[in-house]
């Protein structure tokens, strides 16, 4: 039994319940106390857990907090608790829950992947990379682990290395939308617009592709000066007025000069289309700045 199972809070609850029960029952206080403790420590049923996961985020987080208190070594509970915490924005606590779970379950790839994603969100790229690397070591056939590791290298400006990892992921799962998208964005950052277009077209053709994928494809077409095609693609995800404004903005940015500096130093007047890196001098700026100024963010 873990230390959480003998917490003072649960013991106090158990004795309070036993005291009330003794007034209407012939059972001894000690027996009632033991029964109350056992009931308090009993895990929720599968039906109760399923119902909790259908509730709002805060209710879900509170439910899994109680389950985690009952048994802090249950991997399923730790994962659900961490996901719930992440959803309500408590990422630091979620990372702590997963770190403790990995002490007991050091080979849990699910815990490593979730921890890596949380650390990416928190900006701790090195810790995220370590988690994803460990996941690839434990489960080499897991495509998402290779792809996620690739995003950490892109964030650190090591785009060529990131691209080899995306290739590895696509060897395992060729049609994965997020991998194709991240690979395409990485190719933009190294000036390979034709390669980026190819990957983004494959991603956009998938049923689970969202507007973000379409926007990135349109952006790459615009960077190649193919503004009519850019508008055609963009209109599947944005109103005509926005499409026209974005095309005009991008045209104005890339026609006067094809240098990286001419793009990043020009203020963006609309949030619909971010400024993107051109075909030359892309790697002269850190990846983090390129991400902020040019592309919709990498996702894993």
Helices and strands as residue ranges (DSSP letters): G 3-6, H 8-22, H 29-41, H 46-53, H 57-70, H 75-87, H 91-104, H 109-122, H 125-138, H 143-155, H 159-172, H 177-189, H 193-204, H 211-223, H 227-234, H 240-255, H 260-264, G 282-284, H 287-294
